[in-house]
Amino acid sequence: MDNRIPFNARRLVGDTYVVPGLTNAGFIKGLAIDTCEDEAPYAMAAVDRLGITHGHADHFSIAHVLRASGATVSAARDDASLVENPDINIRGMFSWAKPGDLLTTKLFRGVPCEVDEYLEDWDDPRASTIPLPGHTMGHTGFLTADGVLFTGDALYLKELWERHPLPYAIDPEAVATSLERIRETPCEWIVPGHGHPIERTAAEDDIDFHLSQIREIEALLLDLLRPGLTTEGAIAAVSAARGLTENPATYWLAVTTVKGFLGELLNREKIEFFVHEHAGWWKTL
């Protein structure tokens, strides 16, 4: 057993390993890309740098542990504050009011970790950075020297849509652009944040499916909004149509995602927004 790598790491190709968990992490000669939820696999591994794809706590679960052991922590400028203070992300979902724990998904609750450098200044021969915004503002992929692209939550494989039919996104059109950037990036393997590693040649269907789902949700909203709906009505209608489970955490994730679609359609002048009887209304033009 090689004690220089996380004990459960699986070699994908060359020097690139995948560390499995609730979140797929990477490991390349001391460079960690995201982290799994458990610090145990890293107990004997020497991590000198951690690159974080985005500021959701399930992707930097043990960043504070690795930093305390000497690793330099890197995140995009737009997401760094979410890593250093996860409460910002939670507050943002509630228009900066303070929610109770019942209303907050565990994916956004994490241990703060200081960020030492921005990914915009990244320079490391083990991996290069690929901006993939949309899931968050600063979402970033990592392309290893072995041709493995770690995409974080920028790409959902087809199988994942069965469990998550309305993936969290703050900017769906930016997600679509990032999916095309993934398509255009020369690589041999793709490792999504959730799911299993997939050879690039087999990923074309997953990219197309993710794009088709974005357009399907847009078309659904345009249809639902023909008679006009309040913001709450639009969230409820989309959630029901997509088959979401009814619980507080799922609802609040849907709030952000549906508002992301509403904002995009408004910018494209496909819908209008107005206030009536102190409620916000949306209607297809």
C-alpha positions in Angstrom: 0.0 0.0 0.0 1.3 3.5 -0.9 1.1 5.7 2.2 1.6 8.8 0.1 -2.0 8.7 -1.2 -5.4 8.5 0.6 -5.9 4.9 1.7 -9.1 4.4 -0.3 -7.9 6.2 -3.4 -8.5 4.5 -6.8 -6.0 5.1 -9.6 -7.8 6.3 -12.7 -4.9 6.9 -15.0 -1.3 8.0 -14.6 -0.9 9.8 -11.4 -4.5 10.8 -11.0 -6.5 9.1 -8.3 -10.2 9.4 -7.3 -11.0 9.5 -3.6 -14.6 8.2 -3.4 -17.3 9.4 -1.0 -20.5 11.4 -1.0 -18.4 13.8 -3.1 -15.8 12.5 -5.5 -12.4 14.0 -4.7 -9.1 13.9 -6.6 -5.5 13.3 -5.6 -2.5 13.9 -7.8 1.0 13.8 -6.3 0.0 15.7 -3.2 -2.6 17.9 -4.9 -6.1 17.3 -3.6 -9.2 18.4 -5.6 -12.2 18.8 -3.4 -12.5 16.4 -0.4 -14.6 13.6 0.6 -16.6 13.9 3.9 -14.1 11.8 5.9 -10.7 12.9 7.1 -9.5 9.3 7.7 -8.4 8.5 4.2 -6.0 11.4 4.3 -4.4 10.5 7.6 -1.2 9.2 6.0 -1.3 11.2 2.8 0.8 14.3 2.4 -1.4 17.0 0.9 0.4 20.2 -0.1 -2.4 22.0 -1.9 -6.2 21.7 -2.0 -8.2 23.1 -5.0 -11.9 23.5 -4.3 -14.3 23.4 -7.2 -16.9 25.6 -5.5 -18.1 26.9 -2.1 -20.6 24.2 -1.1 -19.7 22.4 2.1 -19.9 18.9 0.7 -16.9 19.8 -1.5 -14.7 21.2 1.2 -15.8 19.1 4.1 -12.4 18.6 5.7 -10.5 21.5 4.1 -9.8 22.9 7.6 -8.2 19.6 8.6 -5.9 19.5 5.5 -5.0 23.2 6.0 -4.1 22.6 9.6 -1.7 19.9 8.3 0.0 22.3 6.0 -2.0 22.3 2.8 -2.5 25.6 0.9 -6.2 26.1 0.2 -7.3 27.5 -3.1 -10.8 28.6 -4.2 -12.2 31.0 -6.9 -12.5 34.6 -5.8 -16.3 34.5 -6.1 -16.6 31.4 -3.9 -13.9 32.0 -1.4 -16.2 33.7 1.1 -18.5 30.7 1.0 -15.6 28.5 2.1 -14.4 30.9 4.8 -18.0 31.5 6.1 -20.5 28.9 4.9 -23.2 30.9 6.7 -23.1 33.4 3.8 -24.4 30.8 1.4 -27.2 29.9 3.8 -28.1 33.5 4.5 -28.2 34.3 0.8 -30.9 31.7 0.2 -33.1 33.4 2.7 -32.6 37.0 1.5 -30.0 37.4 4.3 -32.4 36.5 7.0 -31.3 33.8 9.5 -33.0 30.4 9.0 -33.3 27.6 11.4 -31.4 24.4 10.9 -34.6 22.6 9.8 -34.7 24.8 6.7 -31.1 24.3 5.7 -29.7 21.5 3.6 -26.6 19.8 5.1 -24.8 20.4 1.8 -24.5 24.0 2.8 -23.5 23.5 6.4 -19.8 23.1 6.9 -16.7 24.0 8.9 -15.2 27.3 7.8 -11.7 27.2 6.3 -9.4 30.1 5.4 -8.6 30.4 1.7 -4.9 31.1 1.0 -5.1 31.8 -2.7 -7.5 32.4 -5.5 -7.9 30.0 -8.4 -7.6 33.0 -10.7 -3.9 33.0 -9.7 -3.5 29.2 -10.0 -0.2 27.9 -11.4 0.4 24.2 -10.9 1.8 21.6 -13.4 -0.4 18.9 -11.8 -3.6 20.4 -13.0 -5.0 23.5 -14.8 -8.3 25.3 -14.0 -11.4 25.5 -16.2 -14.0 28.1 -15.2 -17.4 26.4 -15.1 -19.8 28.9 -13.5 -23.6 28.5 -13.1 -23.9 26.1 -10.1 -22.2 28.9 -8.2 -20.6 32.1 -9.5 -17.0 30.8 -9.1 -17.5 27.2 -9.9 -14.3 25.8 -11.4 -13.2 22.5 -12.9 -9.7 21.0 -12.8 -8.0 19.3 -15.7 -5.1 17.1 -14.5 -1.9 16.5 -16.5 -3.2 13.0 -17.2 -6.2 14.3 -19.0 -8.8 13.8 -16.2 -11.4 16.6 -15.9 -12.9 17.0 -12.4 -16.2 18.9 -13.1 -17.6 19.3 -9.6 -21.3 19.9 -9.9 -21.2 21.5 -13.4 -22.3 18.2 -15.0 -25.0 15.8 -13.7 -24.9 12.4 -15.3 -28.2 11.0 -16.6 -28.6 8.6 -13.7 -28.3 11.4 -11.2 -31.3 13.2 -12.6 -33.5 10.4 -11.4 -32.7 11.4 -7.8 -32.3 15.1 -8.4 -34.7 16.2 -11.1 -34.1 19.9 -10.4 -30.4 20.4 -9.7 -29.4 23.5 -7.8 -28.2 26.3 -10.1 -28.0 30.1 -9.6 -27.6 30.7 -13.3 -29.0 28.0 -15.7 -27.8 29.7 -18.8 -24.2 29.9 -17.4 -24.6 26.2 -16.6 -25.4 25.5 -20.3 -22.3 27.5 -21.4 -20.2 25.5 -18.9 -21.5 22.3 -20.3 -20.4 23.3 -23.7 -17.0 24.2 -22.3 -16.8 20.7 -20.8 -17.6 19.3 -24.3 -14.8 21.4 -25.8 -12.2 20.6 -23.2 -9.7 17.9 -24.5 -9.7 15.1 -21.8 -9.8 11.4 -21.5 -11.9 11.1 -18.4 -14.5 13.1 -16.6 -15.0 12.8 -12.9 -18.3 14.5 -11.7 -18.7 15.6 -8.1 -21.4 13.0 -7.7 -21.7 9.7 -9.6 -19.0 7.7 -11.2 -16.0 8.6 -13.4 -16.8 8.3 -17.1 -14.7 8.1 -20.2 -14.9 11.3 -22.3 -16.2 9.5 -25.3 -19.1 8.1 -23.2 -20.0 11.5 -21.7 -21.5 13.1 -24.8 -24.9 11.7 -24.0 -24.7 13.0 -20.4 -23.8 16.5 -21.6 -26.6 16.5 -24.1 -29.1 15.2 -21.6 -28.2 17.9 -19.0 -28.6 20.5 -21.7 -31.9 19.1 -22.8 -33.2 19.2 -19.2 -32.3 22.9 -18.9 -34.4 23.6 -22.0 -37.2 21.3 -20.8 -37.4 23.2 -17.5 -37.5 26.5 -19.4 -40.3 25.3 -21.7 -42.2 24.0 -18.6 -42.0 27.4 -17.0 -43.1 29.2 -20.1 -46.1 27.0 -20.3 -46.9 27.2 -16.6 -46.7 31.0 -16.6 -49.2 31.6 -19.4 -52.0 32.4 -17.0 -49.6 34.1 -14.6 -48.2 32.8 -11.3 -46.8 34.3 -8.2 -43.2 33.5 -7.3 -44.4 30.9 -4.8 -46.8 29.5 -7.3 -44.1 29.1 -9.9 -41.8 27.3 -7.4 -44.7 25.0 -6.4 -45.7 24.3 -10.0 -42.2 23.5 -11.2 -41.5 21.4 -8.1 -44.6 19.3 -8.6 -44.1 18.9 -12.3 -40.5 17.7 -11.7 -41.5 15.3 -9.0 -39.6 16.8 -6.1 -40.1 15.5 -2.6 -41.9 17.8 -0.2 -39.6 18.8 2.6 -38.1 22.1 3.8 -34.5 21.6 2.5 -35.7 20.5 -1.0 -38.1 23.5 -1.1 -35.4 26.1 -0.4 -33.1 24.6 -3.0 -35.9 24.8 -5.5 -36.5 28.4 -4.6 -33.1 29.4 -5.8 -33.1 27.3 -8.9 -36.5 28.4 -10.1 -35.6 32.0 -9.5 -32.5 31.4 -11.6 -34.7 30.3 -14.4 -37.2 33.1 -13.9 -34.4 35.7 -14.0 -32.9 34.2 -17.2 -36.3 34.1 -19.0 -37.0 37.7 -17.9 -33.6 38.9 -19.2 -34.4 37.2 -22.6 -37.8 39.0 -22.6 -39.7 35.7 -22.6 -41.7 36.6 -19.5 -42.7 39.7 -17.6 -42.7 40.5 -13.9 -45.1 42.7 -12.0 -46.4 43.3 -8.5 -50.1 42.9 -7.7 -51.6 43.0 -4.3 -48.1 43.0 -2.7 -47.1 39.8 -4.4 -44.6 39.3 -7.3 -46.2 37.8 -10.4 -44.6 36.3 -13.6 -46.4 35.8 -16.9 -45.3 34.5 -20.3 -45.3 37.2 -23.0 
